[in-house]
Amino acid sequence: MRISAIIPAYNAELFLGEAINSALDQSRPPDEIVVVNDGSTDNTADVMYEYGPAVHQVSQANAGIGAARNRGLAEATGDWIAFLDADDVWLRDSLAARVAAIQASSDVVVGLTEEFQHDDRLSGLAVPAIASAVSARIAGAMIIRRSLFDRVGGFDESLRVGETMDWVARASESGGRFAMVDAVVLRRRLHGANTVVRERASQGDYLKVLRASIARRAATREG
């Protein structure tokens, strides 16, 4: 199997190096790492370029995390896809644990997520409280068979938040088969510039995702 790791990055100069290093240092390393600089206005591009040929470097005008992930998919060559947000990190055995749990019938394997708080008290932005390790269908905690994207499609680029929730709903409704692994695979950083904090004005997208899922299920029953 060939694994592509995709890291979308927007104004992530403080964290991107740590994310890339956690992908490079995997006990079962990805076969390629695709970093998508989504129109950053800080030094994200410089951090990305420091890695040279160790990563496949892509830059685009700012279009949001869904579009950045889709661009990474378009560039990726693996038959399995693993996403990692630029402000998060994988534990060293993250990919190995998920790969070991793949079965012939698996389309997605999901591991546990552990949250930790970054000290950015000077940001002036509220940071959510820390939670214990949980099983959640977060992009960075999943490894996904490429053929499932071929069937379901990519992320909805019109959504500023909730794009993973929307994709998981569509994947589940299409018959996608999810497996779980009881191991922490992702450390999710909580800080004042998290997408969910930065995109406060787009919180209505979550309701949009819920309504779309209900509408699809109703159409299926009626059909």
C-alpha positions in Angstrom: 0.0 0.0 0.0 1.1 3.6 -0.6 0.1 6.3 1.9 -0.1 10.0 1.1 0.0 12.4 4.0 -1.7 15.7 3.2 -1.1 18.8 5.3 -3.1 21.9 4.5 -1.6 25.1 6.0 -2.8 28.6 6.4 -0.8 31.1 8.4 0.7 28.2 10.3 4.4 29.3 10.5 4.5 28.7 14.3 3.3 25.1 14.0 3.9 23.7 10.5 7.4 22.4 11.2 6.2 20.4 14.1 3.4 18.9 12.0 5.8 18.0 9.2 8.4 16.5 11.5 5.7 14.3 13.2 4.8 12.9 9.7 8.5 12.4 8.8 9.2 10.7 12.1 6.5 8.0 11.8 7.6 4.4 12.6 5.6 3.6 9.4 6.3 6.7 7.4 4.0 7.9 4.7 5.2 7.4 1.1 4.8 11.0 0.4 3.9 14.2 2.3 2.0 16.9 0.4 1.9 20.3 2.0 -0.6 22.8 0.6 0.1 26.4 1.4 -3.4 27.9 1.2 -2.6 31.6 0.5 -0.8 32.3 3.8 0.3 35.8 4.5 2.9 34.9 7.1 6.1 32.8 6.7 4.3 29.5 6.2 5.8 29.1 2.7 9.3 29.6 4.0 8.8 26.9 6.6 7.5 24.6 3.9 10.4 25.3 1.5 12.9 24.5 4.2 12.0 20.8 3.8 13.0 20.7 0.2 12.4 17.4 -1.6 11.3 15.7 1.6 7.8 17.1 1.0 5.8 17.8 -2.1 5.1 21.6 -1.9 2.0 23.2 -3.4 0.8 26.8 -3.1 -2.5 28.3 -4.0 -4.6 31.4 -3.4 -6.5 31.2 -0.1 -9.6 29.1 -0.6 -10.2 27.5 2.7 -9.3 24.2 4.4 -11.7 22.1 2.2 -10.2 23.4 -1.0 -6.7 22.9 0.4 -7.4 19.3 1.3 -8.9 18.8 -2.2 -5.8 20.3 -3.8 -3.7 17.9 -1.8 -5.9 15.0 -3.0 -5.4 16.1 -6.6 -1.6 16.0 -6.1 -1.4 12.8 -4.0 -0.5 9.5 -5.5 -1.3 7.1 -2.7 -4.1 4.6 -2.5 -4.6 5.5 1.2 -4.9 9.1 2.4 -4.1 10.5 5.8 -4.7 14.2 6.6 -2.9 16.2 9.3 -3.8 19.8 10.1 -0.7 22.1 10.2 -1.2 22.9 13.9 -1.6 19.3 15.0 0.9 16.4 15.4 0.8 12.6 15.0 2.3 10.3 17.7 5.2 8.3 16.3 3.1 5.1 15.8 0.1 6.9 14.5 0.1 5.6 11.0 1.4 2.1 12.0 -1.5 1.7 14.4 -4.1 2.7 11.8 -2.5 0.5 9.1 -2.5 -2.5 11.4 -6.2 -2.1 11.9 -7.0 -2.1 8.2 -9.1 -5.0 7.0 -10.1 -6.0 3.5 -13.5 -4.5 4.1 -12.2 -1.2 5.6 -12.6 2.1 3.9 -11.6 4.3 6.9 -9.7 3.5 10.1 -10.2 6.0 12.9 -8.0 6.3 16.0 -8.3 8.3 19.2 -7.6 12.1 19.5 -5.9 13.7 22.5 -6.3 17.5 22.8 -3.6 19.8 24.3 -3.6 23.5 24.9 -1.1 25.8 23.3 -0.1 28.8 25.5 -1.2 31.8 23.4 -2.5 34.0 26.1 -1.5 37.0 24.2 -3.9 36.3 21.4 -6.9 37.6 23.3 -9.0 34.7 21.9 -10.9 32.2 24.0 -9.6 28.6 23.8 -11.9 25.6 24.4 -11.3 23.5 27.5 -9.1 20.4 27.2 -10.9 17.0 26.9 -9.5 13.5 27.4 -8.6 11.2 24.5 -11.8 10.6 22.5 -12.8 8.6 19.4 -13.9 11.2 16.9 -14.0 11.2 13.2 -11.5 14.1 12.9 -9.6 14.3 9.6 -6.2 13.9 11.3 -7.2 10.8 13.1 -8.4 8.9 10.0 -6.7 7.0 7.2 -9.0 6.7 4.2 -9.0 4.5 1.2 -8.5 6.6 -2.0 -11.3 4.8 -3.8 -13.8 6.2 -1.2 -13.1 9.7 -2.4 -13.6 8.6 -5.9 -17.0 7.4 -4.9 -18.1 10.1 -2.5 -16.2 13.1 -3.8 -13.9 15.5 -1.9 -14.6 18.1 0.7 -17.3 20.8 0.2 -15.3 23.9 -0.5 -18.3 26.2 0.3 -18.0 25.3 4.0 -15.6 27.3 6.1 -16.2 24.9 9.1 -17.8 21.5 9.3 -16.3 20.3 6.1 -15.0 17.0 7.7 -18.4 16.4 9.4 -20.1 16.8 6.0 -17.7 14.5 4.2 -18.0 11.8 6.9 -21.8 12.0 6.7 -21.6 11.5 2.9 -19.1 8.7 3.2 -21.3 6.9 5.8 -24.5 7.4 3.7 -22.7 5.9 0.7 -21.9 2.7 2.6 -18.4 3.6 3.6 -17.0 1.1 6.1 -15.4 2.6 9.2 -13.1 0.7 11.6 -11.7 1.9 14.9 -8.4 1.5 16.6 -8.0 1.9 20.4 -4.9 4.0 20.3 -4.2 7.7 20.4 -3.0 8.7 17.0 -3.5 12.5 16.9 -2.6 15.3 19.3 -4.9 18.2 18.5 -3.6 21.6 19.5 -6.1 24.0 21.0 -5.2 27.7 20.4 -6.7 31.0 19.6 -6.3 30.7 15.9 -8.0 27.3 15.4 -10.3 27.3 12.4 -13.4 26.9 14.6 -12.3 30.0 16.6 -11.2 32.0 13.5 -14.3 31.3 11.6 -16.8 32.2 14.2 -19.0 34.0 11.6 -19.3 30.7 9.7 -20.7 28.6 12.6 -24.0 28.4 10.7 -22.2 26.0 8.3 -22.7 23.2 10.9 -26.5 23.7 10.6 -26.1 23.6 6.8 -24.3 20.3 7.0 -27.0 18.8 9.3 -29.8 19.9 7.1 -28.1 18.6 4.0 -27.6 15.2 5.6 -31.3 15.0 6.7 -32.4 16.0 3.1 -30.2 13.3 1.6 -31.6 10.6 3.9 -35.2 11.7 3.3 -34.6 11.6 -0.5 -33.2 8.0 -0.1 -36.2 6.9 1.8 -38.6 8.4 -0.7 -36.6 6.8 -3.6 
